[in-house]
Amino acid sequence: MSDATPSPVHLNEVVEALAENPALPPELVRRLFAHRNGFGEVAKRPDLTDDMIAEIIAIDDHWLTHSLALNRSLPHAFRMALAEHPDPAVRTAVASRAGGDAHRELFERLLGDADPKVRGSLAENDHMPADLRALLAADADPEVRATLAQWWSQAPEPVRRRLLTDPNDAVRAGACATYYRQLPHPVPPADLLPALLADPVTRAGAVRHCTLDADTERRLAHDPDEAVRKELAEHPGLSAPLRDRLAEDPDPRVALGIFARQDTPEPTRAAIHARILTEAPPADWLDDDQELDDDALERQILSEIARLELRTLRLPWVTADPLPHTESPYVCFRASAAMSDSLPRPVAARLLDDEESSVRTTMARHARDRIDPATAERIDRSHRPYKRTRWRPADDFPLPADVLRRLATDPDPRMRRLAPRDPDLPVELLRALAADPDDSVRHAIATRPGLPARILTRLLSDPSKRVAATAAGNADLPPAQMHRLIALAGL
């Protein structure tokens, strides 16, 4: 490396990341109050003094003030001051971040706010005193009541009753839904079930809680709402004739509900599985230039959703009795079986070598005593998640230093990203990784504690915004470099 220190390519992003560096000296924290090319992240620091907070409020810059309102370490007096701020976005931020240490008077003040977005944030806040939160069930704005219904799933019964019988459709739909923002999901009072089943906006959410008779299940099986039919398909009391009828439902998600049932005949299950895979669009369907009408596009979307749900499906009844399903042709069945903690060693070994990544990974997490370094490396190397996630098997199964050192020169950049986890990685390997052609590897190096100053300083000028910003946020960045960045930004 040259001794010259180039200026950062992405100076704004670097300075904004520096604002969150836990080792930033107080005098530089203050100078960052003048930075106007970011989102005021410096105001979220937990180490702000009262004088600093008062200075930020006096500056009255929108982003600085908004970030301050989001600061979880804000003293009560300043929270109360911001609860009176003329900008509703600031007051909404205060409402969303008021935690368990917030005083009752803050919630009382925000409860009377004229802006429904502020009250909506309160409806989402589990730290709000229950008696005050209950008042939102009578809020004048139906969006606030609907938010409360979705977020406060374990509200006292009088509150849930009020929401379930609200005159507004959206509120009732939120109070009796198939999905809530919080677990566990609520169970509606039994005496309200007939009305909830009769109401189109609450019917789908009520199905799982009702007792089926022949007339009810026949009526629900003909419901035009596919969400109702999907809930019926999963109901444990569904009769065999209607189960077989719903297996042919035009909506693949309804058929998937039948696929997942324990009482579904195997030929029916196999037919549904084949149908979902056959009807699913190709992997590049969104990039295809073909023009589809609305109906065709909707069919492709539903088929893709069903395919994704099929892969991620996990069945408790399979996990409870796993041995009959460890060699199932269905990935979701083998993954469900792998969730068992009591599989015989030969069976677990076979699932640890399954052709599907999700099965191998699931088995590893349920057979931790059987994972040696070679197995851990193999499972991590072949890990292919269905959706983007930061987690990888090496997070649960740390690899030994000698393996990490070897991975520093691995052909796969995904594996090279693990090398910085070795706290004693030789400096020559650190230099090589900091100059790696793959920016994800350089990012992994930039996060590493104890990185030599020269390497960390060079990463500030990395062509990747993410790498450069991460280097600026590293607590081991030399103070001289912090001063240099502040000066380059003209602060």
Buried (B, 14 or more C-beta within 10 A) or exposed (E): EEEEBEEBBBBBBBBBBBBBBEEBEEEBBBBBBBBEEBBBBBBBBEEBEEEBBBBBBEBEBEBBBBBBBBBEEBEEEBBBBBBEBEBBBBBBBBBBBBEEEBEEEBBEBBBEBEBBBBBBBBBBBEEBEEEBBBBBBEBEBBBBBBBBBBBBBBBBEEBBBBBBBBEBBBBBBBBBBBEBEEEEBBEBEEEBBEBBBEBEBBBBBBBBBBEBEEEBBBBBBEBEBBBBBBBBBBBEEBBEEBBEBBBEBEBBBBBBBBBBBEEBBEEBBBBBBEBBEEBBBEEEBEEEEEEEEEEEEEBBEBBBBBBEBBBEBBBEEBBEEBEEBBEBEBBBBBBBBBBBEEBEEEBBBBBBEBEBBBBBBBBBBBBEEBBEEEBBBBBBBEBEEEEEEEEBBBEBBEBEEEBBBBBBEBEEBBBBBBBBBBEEBEEEBBBBBBBBEBBBBBBBBBEBEEBBEBBBBBBBBBEBBBBBBBBBBBEBBEEEBBBBBBEBBEB
